[in-house]
């Protein structure tokens, strides 16, 4: 994906297609913000990925239907990474 760091946000990423998408992106050198509505499931998914060697994954709780949650995520990403290069809604 080039020399520059890439950042992605994957929603609904605690299982299924979202979870596998996180793996593929991190394998390509992308740092991923994994989001889920359920804090426990998101934390567990992130821990599992980290244990499997996918270290470029961080968790942020998000309900895509909650405007305050979206604002919180936007501020988090802007503070930590600047802006996302990739957005996946799974």
C-alpha positions as CSV (number, residue, x, y, z in Angstrom):
1,X,0.0,0.0,0.0
2,X,3.0,2.3,-0.3
3,X,5.5,3.8,2.2
4,X,3.1,6.1,4.1
5,X,1.3,4.8,7.1
6,X,-2.3,4.0,6.4
7,X,-5.2,4.1,8.9
8,X,-8.5,2.4,8.6
9,X,-11.8,2.2,10.6
10,X,-13.8,-1.0,10.4
11,X,-17.2,-1.0,11.9
12,X,-18.9,-4.1,13.1
13,X,-15.5,-5.7,13.3
14,X,-15.8,-8.1,16.2
15,X,-16.8,-11.1,14.0
16,X,-17.4,-12.3,10.5
17,X,-16.5,-10.2,7.5
18,X,-15.5,-7.2,9.6
19,X,-13.1,-9.3,11.7
20,X,-11.5,-10.9,8.6
21,X,-11.2,-7.5,7.0
22,X,-9.2,-6.2,10.0
23,X,-6.8,-9.2,9.5
24,X,-6.4,-8.4,5.8
25,X,-5.8,-4.8,6.4
26,X,-3.3,-5.3,9.2
27,X,-1.5,-7.9,7.0
28,X,-1.1,-5.1,4.5
29,X,0.5,-2.8,7.1
30,X,-2.6,-0.7,7.9
31,X,-3.3,0.4,11.4
32,X,-7.0,-0.4,12.1
33,X,-9.4,1.1,14.6
34,X,-11.8,-1.8,15.2
35,X,-15.3,-0.6,16.3
36,X,-18.3,-2.4,17.7
37,X,-21.4,-1.5,19.7
38,X,-20.6,-3.9,22.4
39,X,-17.6,-3.0,24.5
40,X,-16.9,-6.5,25.8
41,X,-17.0,-8.1,22.3
42,X,-14.8,-5.3,20.9
43,X,-12.3,-5.7,23.6
44,X,-12.3,-9.5,23.2
45,X,-11.9,-9.3,19.4
46,X,-9.0,-6.8,19.7
47,X,-7.3,-9.0,22.3
48,X,-7.7,-12.1,20.1
49,X,-6.2,-10.3,17.1
50,X,-3.3,-9.0,19.2
51,X,-2.6,-12.5,20.5
52,X,-2.6,-13.8,16.9
53,X,0.1,-11.2,16.0
54,X,-2.1,-8.5,14.6
55,X,-0.6,-5.7,16.7
56,X,-1.8,-2.7,14.6
57,X,-5.4,-2.9,16.0
58,X,-7.0,-0.7,18.5
59,X,-10.6,-0.7,19.8
60,X,-13.1,2.1,20.0
61,X,-16.7,1.5,21.0
62,X,-19.2,2.8,18.4
63,X,-22.8,2.5,17.6
64,X,-23.1,3.9,14.1
65,X,-26.6,5.1,14.8
66,X,-25.4,7.3,17.8
67,X,-24.4,10.8,16.7
68,X,-22.4,11.4,19.9
69,X,-20.6,8.1,19.4
70,X,-19.6,9.1,15.9
71,X,-18.4,12.4,17.1
72,X,-16.3,10.7,19.8
73,X,-14.8,8.4,17.3
74,X,-14.0,11.3,14.9
75,X,-12.2,13.1,17.7
76,X,-10.3,10.0,18.7
77,X,-9.1,9.3,15.2
78,X,-8.2,13.0,14.5
79,X,-6.2,13.1,17.8
80,X,-4.4,9.8,17.3
81,X,-4.0,9.4,13.5
82,X,-5.1,12.6,11.7
83,X,-7.6,11.1,9.4
84,X,-8.6,7.6,8.2
85,X,-7.5,6.5,4.7
86,X,-10.0,3.6,4.6
87,X,-13.5,3.2,6.0
88,X,-15.2,-0.2,6.0
89,X,-18.8,-0.7,7.3
90,X,-19.2,-4.4,7.9
